[in-house]
Amino acid sequence: MNHTTWYERITGNATERAVSLASGITTSTLNRQLAKGVLSPENVIAISRAYGVSPIQGLVSTEYLKPEEVSDMSEEQMADSLSDRILIQTLAKRLGEDPEELMNEAEESLTSNVRRLPQPIEQSESEPEPERYVAKRKKPEPGEGDDDYGAGA
């Protein structure tokens, strides 16, 4: 992710001065790095901590760390491990949508074609129970090509 995009998402477009005060980074350093579009790893950590975000998540988002370096799982495995609700909420936030509305739409689309099966018809007492069959345990008859095969008796 672009460092500037990450910065704006985390800080909520707070002023550089406010971010500097919250994170302990000098305003001039922050301004210079934002102008270049690249924040140092140390400043990503400081901003993450100041805004209650995991520093590891900040380093992954700004591509200083790869997701597989943080966990022994690949990105796909991590995404697969998320519940549908968390995945949709995260996607909604990224797209700037209302997470609950998007979740409701997803649930409706998943259940729109679901039909209830009719209840099984109960067997009346007057109807006999179907016969039960059991497999024979007798040695199978020899077939054509078997040593014991013959024309018959």
N, C-alpha and C positions, 0 to 999 in steps of 0.2 A: 504494500500500500504506500502511496505517496506520503511523505512525512508531513507535509502541510495539511493534507486531508485528515490524517490521523490526529494531528494537533488540534484542528478545528473540531473534530468529532469529540475528542476527550475534554477539551476546555469549554466547549459550547460557545466558541467565538469570543471568549473573554479577551480583554485587552492584554497586550504584551506585559504591561506594568503589573496587572493583577496576577498574571501567570508567574511573573518573576518573583513577586512577593510570596505567592503561595508555595513556589517550588525552591526558592533560594538561589535561583539563577540570576545573574546580573541582566538587567534589561538590555544592555548593549550586546551582550553575547547572544541572548535570545533573538533580538532583532536581526543580528548578522546571520545567524543560522537559518532563520525563517526566510530571509531574503535569498539565501542560497538554495533553500528548499531541502536542506539536510540538517537534521538535528543529531547531535552527538549521542552515542549510546548512554553516556552518563546523564545527559539532559532528558532523554526519553525516560530513564528510570526516575529521575527527580520529578518530572511532570506527572508520570503515572502515579507515583506515591502521593503527590499533592492532590490529585483528583480521584483518589480511591480506586485506581485501576491496578491490576497486577502488573508489576514491572516486567515480568516474563511475557505477559500478553502484549505489552507495549513493544518489547524487543522483537517479538514475532511479527506483530503488525507492521513494524517499520523495517522488517526483513533483516535485522541484525542477527536474528536466530531463525533457523528453519524449524517448523513444527516438529519434525521428527527428531530434532536435537533436544527438544524439551521433553518429549515423551518417546516411548519405544513404539508408538503407534504412528501410522502414516496419516496424512490429512484425511484421506478417504475413510480410514478406520475410525478416526476421531469423529467425523461427521456421522458415520453409521452408528456410533455409540450414543449420539444425542437422541433424546425423545423427539417425536414429531412436534410436540408443542414448543420445545426449546428451539428446535431448528427453524420453525416457522416464525417464532418471535424474533430470533436473531436476523432472519432474512427480512422481516418486516421493518425492523429498525434500520437495517442497511439501506432499504429502499425508501425509507421515510414514510412508511405506511403505519396505520394503527395495528399493532400486533393482535389485539383481540378480534378486530373485524376480519383480519386475514385468517386467523385461526378458525373463526366461525364459518367463513366461506369454505375453508379446506374441509372442515368436518361435514358440512352440508354436501359437498361434492362427493365425499367418500361414502355417505349413507344415502344419497339420492336414489340409487338404483337397488337398494336393499329391500327385499320383499320377505315377509314372514311366511314360513311354510305352514300349510294347514295342519291342524292338530290331527294326530293319527286316530283313525276310527277304532273305537274299542270293540273287541270281539265279544259277541254276545255269548252267554253261557250255553245256548242251545246249539251253537256251531261246534262241531268237533275240532279238537286241536289237530293241526296238520301232523301227518306221520313224520316220524323222525327217521332219518336214514343213517346207516353206519357203514363205513367202508369195509369191504371184505379184507380179511387178513390171509386169505388163501393164496398159495403160490400162483403167480400169473401163468396163464396158458402159454405154451411156447408158440412163437410166431414163425412165419416162413423165414428160413435162413438160420434158425436156431438148431442146435444139434438134436434136440428132442422132438423136432417138428416131424410130423408124419401125416399120411393121408387120412388118418382117422381110423376108428374101429369098425 
